[in-house]
Amino acid sequence: MIENSSKQALEEWVDKGELLLDMTKGKENYVFNFEGGAMSVPLLEIAKVEPQLERWQTKVIFSDGAELTVPTKGTNLDFIVEGIKLNPSGLNPLAALVNVWLPTYGRVKITVQGRHGENGTITHWCQDGKPRQAVPVLGLYADYENVVKLTFTSMDGKERGSTIIRIRTDALRIQDFPKWKQIKAQPQKMEPGVTLVNYPGQSEADVSIPYMIDNEGEIRWLLLFKASSQLQKLSFSIGLKRTKKGTFIAGDQSQPRIIEVDVFGNLLQQWDLKKLGYTFHHEITEAANGNFLVNVSKSSAKLNNGQPRINDYIIELDPLTGGLVREWDLADQLDTTRYLKPDANTPAEFGPSASNWAHNNAIGEIGNNLLTTLRYQGISSFDRSGNLRWIISPHKYWGLAYQSYLLKPIDESGNMINDPAVINGEARTSGFDWSWGPHSPVALAEDRILVFDNGYNRNWISNFAPGVMSYSRVVEYKIDLTKKTVQQIWSYGEEWGTQGFSQAVSGVQYLDKTGNVLFCPGMGVSTSIGSGGRVVEINPKTKEVVYELEIVVGSGFAFHRATRISLYPEYL
């Protein structure tokens, strides 16, 4: 009975995942010193103690013949690595899974050593606490013998020991892949993480290739969907967006559906949009309630002449059931006749039409309501019942029925603008301009938004007209619904001129940790190495550029969106 109680007491320490640090033998007792405290066992109750520190364990044999293996602080930890699988999905050649068997419960801290120093070092604490784990190693360099440190820690992160592994990767050989040049990086001032670039491929008929670049300009992650039988024709428009649970979602234009993949590119789930009567275009957003908000075209929506009506529906999809929660037809909210046919300077593919009168390119939430940008109509918000709340747009061509929704402009100094030319968008003034062909609205609060102002046909003048100096910018607006006003708080981008101008696509991102903003014109941007896109991180208070990356590709379409994210999702 006494022996069993001692064994049971020691087992309780073991079951808690406590590591034995050392053991001393006195005149009457053994004293077992664990990480969280000590316990004594009378000498008479133990027949033998066998330390096996090379395996991080101690075998205790009790007087009644019972045995107990106690995890113990040992020497070398190389034995915990049971196997290394590079590119386990076949889609991510810069990732690996390492199977480990730890001495007891605990976490693994992964450190991928930087190729050029500490700035490139990537560290992550895995969430799994079981002794046997498949440890995900992300952020490997291509064509390199990567040095990876695996540190065994307690559940609260206290380090116990470590081992080093080396993972050799091959060079990346991808036809027509973008090239880039890092112009500037100040890691101490930048938002931590990597830059996810959603490259659409050579065309919408090609497969999309998302990749991540670190703050030294090195590629550290990518997904080669061409190697997947299920995703080899994925055309994801805006690209991958991380969910609250750490996976990625995207819409597929080539095969109308929503897909969910993990960090290795494994397809986890898919939802058929065609079955529901829609095709995908542009954006999917995970709503606060966990449902998906999706920009779609409705297959049955037609004009009176029978031609299709496109890019003017939004749906809410329940990912648990795959069912349609609700549908919003933007034609019920806005004026489908308010558009100008392209002039002689603007190619038809860059202009609106009766079928593509709105070109809704983004969907998000602002408080409990929805926020959307429409290339040819501006920025609008509506409630979940579909009731229009406000419109930020040049007032020209809006009919009487929409006047009460049009917000009146205020400049950065707080002055109301009364000039009809500015109000109608025929001119701009210091401290205020409308957004032209906007993309990527970001709700900072219920009364403040960021948006990418593409500068599409700014002031109603074609970007293709002779002598036009086009530019894009990021702009913050403040909305006062009581006074029906919109104030421009600040903007950035005009100083770049054509070197920051993207007539279509592109995005902005507010960076939570630093308060910086990412300004990302993604197509046709003039750079020092060719035509493509630019990723610029700025401090909005000082306008200091703390990061700049140029990306070019043969098509000139570098990315639809680029965002700063952590390499590892929190759940891993």
Phi and psi in degrees as a GROMACS rama.xvg file:
@    title "Ramachandran Plot"
@    xaxis  label "Phi"
@    yaxis  label "Psi"
@TYPE xy
-68.7951  -44.0855  ILE-2
-59.7177  -44.2263  GLU-3
-62.6717  -38.5105  ASN-4
-67.4194  -35.4838  SER-5
-67.3354  -43.4602  SER-6
-62.4511  -43.488  LYS-7
-61.6152  -40.5115  GLN-8
-63.8345  -42.7633  ALA-9
-65.6691  -38.9036  LEU-10
-61.0557  -33.944  GLU-11
-63.2204  -39.3353  GLU-12
-64.3881  -42.7815  TRP-13
-64.2248  -44.2262  VAL-14
-65.2418  -25.0732  ASP-15
-78.8815  -4.85291  LYS-16
81.7542  16.7439  GLY-17
-74.1196  139.637  GLU-18
-99.6134  132.294  LEU-19
-75.7151  124.564  LEU-20
-86.3351  -44.1957  LEU-21
-165.517  174.01  ASP-22
-143.336  137.625  MET-23
-121.669  148.356  THR-24
-112.182  116.657  LYS-25
-98.7577  -166.388  GLY-26
-71.6186  -29.8074  LYS-27
-124.341  -20.3261  GLU-28
-137.621  153.532  ASN-29
-90.866  136.297  TYR-30
-112.578  116.781  VAL-31
-96.6983  115.631  PHE-32
-99.1929  103.888  ASN-33
-93.0347  170.217  PHE-34
-58.0189  -36.6664  GLU-35
-100.059  6.94793  GLY-36
150.586  -171.201  GLY-37
-129.746  155.309  ALA-38
-141.566  152.319  MET-39
-111.64  144.856  SER-40
-131.239  128.018  VAL-41
-56.98  142.79  PRO-42
-56.5546  -36.4988  LEU-43
-63.7103  -21.1178  LEU-44
-88.2131  -7.76799  GLU-45
-121.721  126.676  ILE-46
-84.5289  -37.0235  ALA-47
-160.016  145.927  LYS-48
-125.657  126.583  VAL-49
-121.508  94.7761  GLU-50
-66.3339  133.264  PRO-51
-129.271  67.2812  GLN-52
-67.0521  -23.9746  LEU-53
-66.588  -20.7095  GLU-54
-110.128  10.3551  ARG-55
57.4005  48.5605  TRP-56
-154.057  161.357  GLN-57
-132.375  128.427  THR-58
-94.0347  124.124  LYS-59
-109.947  122.017  VAL-60
-108.595  119.531  ILE-61
-84.4294  166.132  PHE-62
-62.6245  -26.5633  SER-63
-88.1701  7.17562  ASP-64
92.7101  -10.6199  GLY-65
-67.8731  149.934  ALA-66
-124.594  152.341  GLU-67
-146.203  129.152  LEU-68
-95.3736  121.799  THR-69
-108.644  117.399  VAL-70
-57.0211  131.185  PRO-71
-136.625  142.043  THR-72
-58.3972  122.01  LYS-73
-121.017  -146.905  GLY-74
-107.334  -102.699  THR-75
-78.7563  139.232  ASN-76
-103.763  11.6698  LEU-77
-58.8595  -27.9833  ASP-78
-67.0759  -15.9826  PHE-79
-71.6465  -20.6369  ILE-80
-82.8548  115.574  VAL-81
-98.0991  -20.8894  GLU-82
178.421  151.61  GLY-83
-125.851  126.359  ILE-84
-118.713  105.588  LYS-85
-75.8626  138.815  LEU-86
50.3297  62.3372  ASN-87
-64.8119  -25.9914  PRO-88
-89.5901  -15.1724  SER-89
81.668  1.10378  GLY-90
-117.189  -14.3213  LEU-91
-128.689  89.0801  ASN-92
-71.2924  -5.78525  PRO-93
-108.257  28.3643  LEU-94
-138.083  157.052  ALA-95
-147.28  160.087  ALA-96
-116.931  129.281  LEU-97
-115.768  118.581  VAL-98
-84.0954  123.756  ASN-99
-126.312  154.714  VAL-100
-128.945  102.032  TRP-101
-79.8125  157.434  LEU-102
-62.2961  -30.1542  PRO-103
-159.09  -173.093  THR-104
-59.8286  141.49  TYR-105
168.369  174.372  GLY-106
-109.485  161.799  ARG-107
-114.423  126.4  VAL-108
-96.7641  124.563  LYS-109
-99.8474  130.993  ILE-110
-128.883  110.609  THR-111
-92.6742  113.356  VAL-112
-66.4253  136.521  GLN-113
-65.3155  141.92  GLY-114
-69.622  -32.2035  ARG-115
-115.315  6.32741  HIS-116
136.106  -169.032  GLY-117
-65.2155  -29.1668  GLU-118
-60.3586  -27.988  ASN-119
-94.4462  -0.55243  GLY-120
-73.1737  133.67  THR-121
-116.89  129.34  ILE-122
-126.292  139.885  THR-123
-151.004  135.358  HIS-124
-94.6499  121.129  TRP-125
-73.1376  148.573  CYS-126
-82.2267  -29.1288  GLN-127
-61.9638  132.693  ASP-128
-113.156  3.8975  GLY-129
-74.1939  152.603  LYS-130
-59.8344  -37.362  PRO-131
-102.464  119.894  ARG-132
-137.025  152.868  GLN-133
-104.375  105.261  ALA-134
-88.0337  120.754  VAL-135
-80.3983  125.733  PRO-136
-111.051  111.156  VAL-137
-112.272  159.611  LEU-138
87.4143  25.3111  GLY-139
-72.962  147.204  LEU-140
-82.1899  147.227  TYR-141
-78.3026  148.152  ALA-142
53.0924  54.0624  ASP-143
-159.471  149.389  TYR-144
-90.286  98.6648  GLU-145
-77.465  135.319  ASN-146
-99.2086  119.577  VAL-147
-123.65  125.632  VAL-148
-101.488  127.532  LYS-149
-108.671  116.509  LEU-150
-108.049  126.134  THR-151
-87.2679  121.478  PHE-152
-126.056  164.756  THR-153
-71.3063  174.119  SER-154
-64.1535  -26.3336  MET-155
-94.6519  10.6724  ASP-156
94.8736  4.99313  GLY-157
-74.075  126.097  LYS-158
-72.7062  137.56  GLU-159
-113.683  -31.9229  ARG-160
172.413  171.679  GLY-161
-151.55  165.964  SER-162
-143.98  156.773  THR-163
-112.023  133.654  ILE-164
-123.005  159.512  ILE-165
-124.336  131.323  ARG-166
-124.421  115.447  ILE-167
-90.1467  129.09  ARG-168
-113.892  158.552  THR-169
-89.6254  165.659  ASP-170
-69.7948  150.055  ALA-171
-84.917  130.339  LEU-172
-126.226  93.2992  ARG-173
-124.932  123.191  ILE-174
-68.7446  135.841  GLN-175
56.8776  36.9075  ASP-176
-82.3121  147.976  PHE-177
-59.0185  156.607  PRO-178
-116.102  154.864  LYS-179
-145.209  162.201  TRP-180
-140.024  122.468  LYS-181
-85.668  119.768  GLN-182
-89.4975  -38.4965  ILE-183
-154.351  142.896  LYS-184
-155.26  125.015  ALA-185
-121.949  84.3322  GLN-186
-53.2442  -33.8778  PRO-187
-68.633  -18.0836  GLN-188
-108.471  -7.7869  LYS-189
-89.6638  157.801  MET-190
-64.881  130.45  GLU-191
-65.2675  157.394  PRO-192
121.425  -165.525  GLY-193
-121.8  164.154  VAL-194
-99.7985  116.156  THR-195
-85.5734  118.657  LEU-196
-108.359  119.524  VAL-197
-95.4904  82.6573  ASN-198
-75.5599  124.755  TYR-199
-80.7376  -2.91224  PRO-200
92.1858  -179.526  GLY-201
-63.6253  -29.1826  GLN-202
-160.774  176.855  SER-203
-68.0421  -14.3109  GLU-204
-86.1537  -10.7579  ALA-205
-93.1244  167.013  ASP-206
-81.8803  141.97  VAL-207
-75.2798  147.542  SER-208
-131.974  98.5542  ILE-209
-80.01  143.036  PRO-210
-147.795  162.114  TYR-211
-125.073  137.641  MET-212
-118.481  137.208  ILE-213
-87.4082  -176.088  ASP-214
-78.7006  5.56896  ASN-215
-110.565  6.0136  GLU-216
82.2564  17.1321  GLY-217
-99.3751  137.754  GLU-218
-75.579  131.249  ILE-219
-125.721  -2.96279  ARG-220
-167.298  141.985  TRP-221
-163.65  160.75  LEU-222
-122.953  121.867  LEU-223
-100.7  83.6919  LEU-224
-65.1413  -17.2507  PHE-225
-61.326  -21.8738  LYS-226
-82.9806  -2.87951  ALA-227
-101.589  128.209  SER-228
-65.4465  -26.0301  SER-229
-93.6837  -18.9666  GLN-230
-126.396  13.6477  LEU-231
-69.3575  -12.0519  GLN-232
-118.641  20.6493  LYS-233
-59.7121  125.215  LEU-234
-124.129  100.917  SER-235
-103.077  10.397  PHE-236
53.5778  -115.148  SER-237
-58.9738  -34.802  ILE-238
117.265  -164.557  GLY-239
-75.8137  138.044  LEU-240
-128.844  131.767  LYS-241
-77.3941  136.37  ARG-242
-88.9547  172.715  THR-243
-63.2155  -28.8703  LYS-244
-89.373  2.1807  LYS-245
97.4209  -1.42357  GLY-246
-86.583  -179.392  THR-247
-115.915  140.978  PHE-248
-120.176  153.669  ILE-249
-158.7  157.06  ALA-250
-97.9721  146.858  GLY-251
-113.581  119.934  ASP-252
-80.238  -32.981  GLN-253
-73.2205  -34.0917  SER-254
-131.548  94.9595  GLN-255
-53.3725  104.856  PRO-256
-165.545  167.132  ARG-257
-108.887  136.155  ILE-258
-121.255  152.866  ILE-259
-127.569  127.714  GLU-260
-128.997  160.017  VAL-261
-92.3425  -175.274  ASP-262
-67.7909  -16.8681  VAL-263
-89.8665  -9.63675  PHE-264
95.8646  1.92164  GLY-265
-65.8217  132.12  ASN-266
-73.873  119.788  LEU-267
-95.7573  -45.4914  LEU-268
-150.604  160.292  GLN-269
-148.271  149.406  GLN-270
-126.412  127.871  TRP-271
-83.2387  112.096  ASP-272
-80.3247  -33.6078  LEU-273
-60.6952  -38.0712  LYS-274
-62.8363  -29.6355  LYS-275
-86.7719  -6.86856  LEU-276
98.8258  23.683  GLY-277
-134.235  162.609  TYR-278
-120.765  155.428  THR-279
-91.3912  142.399  PHE-280
-145.853  140.904  HIS-281
68.4622  -96.1431  HIS-282
-123.257  148.955  GLU-283
-126.922  138.091  ILE-284
-130.638  135.451  THR-285
-80.8952  117.268  GLU-286
-75.0245  166.872  ALA-287
-60.6209  -28.8898  ALA-288
-85.3917  2.46415  ASN-289
92.1567  -11.6966  GLY-290
-76.4482  168.64  ASN-291
-102.978  132.721  PHE-292
-101.431  127.119  LEU-293
-133.355  130.793  VAL-294
-77.7492  125.388  ASN-295
-139.538  166.165  VAL-296
-109.337  138.862  SER-297
-91.9383  124.809  LYS-298
-60.7709  -31.7519  SER-299
-89.8597  -5.22426  SER-300
-75.6942  121.497  ALA-301
-131.679  154.623  LYS-302
-78.42  171.437  LEU-303
-61.6561  -26.0893  ASN-304
-87.8869  4.94345  ASN-305
91.1577  -7.0268  GLY-306
-72.7357  150.377  GLN-307
-68.7784  148.999  PRO-308
-107.148  125.081  ARG-309
-125.43  159.105  ILE-310
58.9325  37.2274  ASN-311
-141.065  22.8544  ASP-312
-123.014  150.385  TYR-313
-130.774  137.523  ILE-314
-125.797  157.218  ILE-315
-112.418  124.763  GLU-316
-116.327  133.656  LEU-317
-86.7599  111.82  ASP-318
-68.9242  -20.4737  PRO-319
-74.308  -37.0102  LEU-320
-106.858  -18.3413  THR-321
76.4487  6.97832  GLY-322
-90.0229  157.723  GLY-323
-80.0093  123.973  LEU-324
-86.8187  -48.9106  VAL-325
-160.878  166.685  ARG-326
-134.315  140.7  GLU-327
-122.483  125.184  TRP-328
-99.2725  112.715  ASP-329
-65.5874  -18.0544  LEU-330
-67.5372  -20.1819  ALA-331
-79.1842  -15.5203  ASP-332
-106.538  -35.8485  GLN-333
-121.674  171.982  LEU-334
-89.1827  109.846  ASP-335
-70.8431  -12.4602  THR-336
-94.8684  -4.16004  THR-337
-85.7808  86.0338  ARG-338
-160.119  154.47  TYR-339
-108.534  130.714  LEU-340
-65.4562  147.458  LYS-341
-57.9282  138.915  PRO-342
-80.2188  -172.647  ASP-343
-66.6876  -21.4142  ALA-344
-86.6136  -26.9279  ASN-345
-94.1894  121.545  THR-346
-58.5639  146.706  PRO-347
-56.8123  -34.9523  ALA-348
-68.4195  -14.2807  GLU-349
-103.088  10.2894  PHE-350
-122.016  159.999  GLY-351
-76.1141  168.037  PRO-352
-152.034  175.231  SER-353
-59.5511  -36.1341  ALA-354
-74.4819  -39.3124  SER-355
-116.363  62.3808  ASN-356
-78.9106  -25.4242  TRP-357
-107.89  -49.4062  ALA-358
53.7131  62.2802  HIS-359
-65.8858  119.333  ASN-360
-117.202  -0.345418  ASN-361
-158.357  152.335  ALA-362
-144.203  135.468  ILE-363
-153.215  -170.318  GLY-364
-119.974  145.894  GLU-365
-132.562  103.133  ILE-366
64.9997  -130.995  GLY-367
-91.3114  4.98439  ASN-368
-109.765  177.319  ASN-369
-104.818  150.411  LEU-370
-130.532  130.716  LEU-371
-144.602  149.931  THR-372
-113.068  141.58  THR-373
-128.312  120.581  LEU-374
-50.8423  -40.3952  ARG-375
-103.52  0.863996  TYR-376
-126.684  -19.1223  GLN-377
113.487  -144.429  GLY-378
-119.977  137.014  ILE-379
-143.26  161.32  SER-380
-133.549  142.457  SER-381
-144.871  157.638  PHE-382
-85.1296  176.584  ASP-383
-71.9108  -11.9841  ARG-384
-87.0497  -2.16277  SER-385
91.1402  8.05434  GLY-386
-80.9355  125.584  ASN-387
-65.0621  135.78  LEU-388
-105.55  -49.3053  ARG-389
-160.216  163.193  TRP-390
-134.215  130.425  ILE-391
-107.331  107.613  ILE-392
-167.883  150.052  SER-393
-53.3422  136.566  PRO-394
-73.2048  -14.3172  HIS-395
-59.7097  136.575  LYS-396
77.3267  -1.87815  TYR-397
-81.8726  132.665  TRP-398
-76.0425  175.631  GLY-399
-59.0156  -34.9163  LEU-400
-66.0056  -16.3487  ALA-401
-108.751  -2.63885  TYR-402
-60.9817  -36.0763  GLN-403
-72.0192  -14.8143  SER-404
-95.6104  -17.1756  TYR-405
-75.9952  122.505  LEU-406
-80.2625  140.49  LEU-407
-88.4767  139.758  LYS-408
-81.6837  143.782  PRO-409
-130.443  138.53  ILE-410
-83.8013  178.844  ASP-411
-63.6439  -22.0207  GLU-412
-88.6053  -0.766743  SER-413
90.1205  10.252  GLY-414
-88.4337  131.791  ASN-415
-67.6891  136.33  MET-416
-97.6149  122.752  ILE-417
-113.002  -2.74313  ASN-418
-68.99  115.967  ASP-419
-57.3384  -32.6327  PRO-420
-64.1274  -40.0805  ALA-421
-72.201  -43.8328  VAL-422
-58.964  -40.268  ILE-423
-84.86  -5.93279  ASN-424
86.6742  8.08311  GLY-425
-80.106  -13.9358  GLU-426
-149.907  164.181  ALA-427
-123.574  162.842  ARG-428
-133.36  164.639  THR-429
-60.9992  122.921  SER-430
92.4603  0.880299  GLY-431
-160.141  138.225  PHE-432
-155.005  153.826  ASP-433
-74.0601  169.738  TRP-434
-96.6514  131.051  SER-435
-112.979  115.515  TRP-436
63.956  44.637  GLY-437
-69.3968  156.937  PRO-438
-137.607  164.5  HIS-439
57.4384  55.6847  SER-440
-70.1058  139.999  PRO-441
-126.25  120.473  VAL-442
-82.6449  114.251  ALA-443
-86.2994  -29.9107  LEU-444
-160.395  -179.673  ALA-445
-70.0173  -13.8738  GLU-446
-123.65  12.6594  ASP-447
-139.153  135.47  ARG-448
-135.667  152.248  ILE-449
-105.507  149.365  LEU-450
-151.606  151.372  VAL-451
-89.2345  113.713  PHE-452
-92.598  101.355  ASP-453
-63.9623  -29.4089  ASN-454
80.8125  26.1998  GLY-455
-68.7638  116.628  TYR-456
47.6266  49.0408  ASN-457
-54.5214  135.226  ARG-458
58.4198  30.371  ASN-459
68.149  17.7573  TRP-460
-107.399  128.319  ILE-461
-60.2655  137.103  SER-462
-63.4436  -19.5716  ASN-463
-93.2126  -2.14847  PHE-464
-70.0342  147.946  ALA-465
-60.1871  134.68  PRO-466
80.8871  1.1792  GLY-467
-77.1704  129.096  VAL-468
-100.254  98.1916  MET-469
-87.3753  150.758  SER-470
-154.836  156.263  TYR-471
-113.369  165.549  SER-472
-157.627  163.845  ARG-473
-101.263  139.078  VAL-474
-138.956  141.707  VAL-475
-108.692  130.182  GLU-476
-116.181  146.494  TYR-477
-114.534  131.975  LYS-478
-109.944  130.008  ILE-479
-117.829  101.96  ASP-480
-71.8066  -27.3347  LEU-481
-66.4981  -44.9648  THR-482
-91.0733  -6.14079  LYS-483
59.0695  46.9521  LYS-484
-124.399  159.394  THR-485
-132.22  124.02  VAL-486
-108.819  132.006  GLN-487
-79.0262  118.021  GLN-488
-84.3229  -46.54  ILE-489
-164.482  162.961  TRP-490
-148.489  162.388  SER-491
-154.143  137.664  TYR-492
138.334  -29.1808  GLY-493
-58.4615  -32.3156  GLU-494
-65.5575  -18.1434  GLU-495
-80.8456  -23.7878  TRP-496
59.6544  -137.106  GLY-497
-67.7762  -18.2674  THR-498
-75.5159  -6.06967  GLN-499
-129.195  15.3676  GLY-500
-96.5908  125.575  PHE-501
-131.217  114.161  SER-502
-66.9293  -23.3672  GLN-503
-140.033  -179.637  ALA-504
48.0117  -151.711  VAL-505
87.2584  171.007  SER-506
-166.241  169.335  GLY-507
-129.751  158.238  VAL-508
-146.325  131.845  GLN-509
-87.2333  131.196  TYR-510
-104.027  112.483  LEU-511
-62.3178  -42.2791  ASP-512
-72.7884  -35.8823  LYS-513
-104.362  -21.001  THR-514
79.9024  5.00235  GLY-515
-72.9363  170.574  ASN-516
-130.069  137.786  VAL-517
-97.454  124.139  LEU-518
-111.576  116.597  PHE-519
-133.683  79.4826  CYS-520
-71.5647  129.481  PRO-521
-115.702  -2.60856  GLY-522
-144.863  132.685  MET-523
68.4273  18.5308  GLY-524
-79.9262  134.738  VAL-525
-79.1251  119.946  SER-526
-125.41  176.712  THR-527
-72.4  -11.8083  SER-528
-121.575  7.30815  ILE-529
137.61  -162.808  GLY-530
-99.0762  133.848  SER-531
176.802  -119.085  GLY-532
-140.417  173.168  GLY-533
-141.88  136.512  ARG-534
-112.929  118.765  VAL-535
-126.443  123.602  VAL-536
-103.034  125.503  GLU-537
-126.588  153.725  ILE-538
-88.5208  112.506  ASN-539
-66.1112  -20.8018  PRO-540
-78.1226  -38.9655  LYS-541
-106.34  -13.5981  THR-542
65.6594  17.2422  LYS-543
-72.1471  133.768  GLU-544
-86.4265  119.239  VAL-545
-105.606  -9.87398  VAL-546
-156.309  137.528  TYR-547
-146.306  131.019  GLU-548
-134.678  128.905  LEU-549
-101.751  136.565  GLU-550
-131.054  129.453  ILE-551
-129.21  155.418  VAL-552
-155.32  157.104  VAL-553
-54.9389  -38.2611  GLY-554
-75.3979  -16.3766  SER-555
82.2506  -5.43028  GLY-556
-99.9133  91.0687  PHE-557
-76.8284  -41.3952  ALA-558
-167.241  157.449  PHE-559
-87.9637  -45.3078  HIS-560
-138.084  148.75  ARG-561
-131.362  134.75  ALA-562
-138.594  151.991  THR-563
-93.2752  124.511  ARG-564
-140.073  168.317  ILE-565
-77.115  143.417  SER-566
-61.5227  -46.4343  LEU-567
-94.2586  134.081  TYR-568
-71.9788  157.052  PRO-569
-63.9233  -28.3831  GLU-570
-74.2102  -19.0635  TYR-571
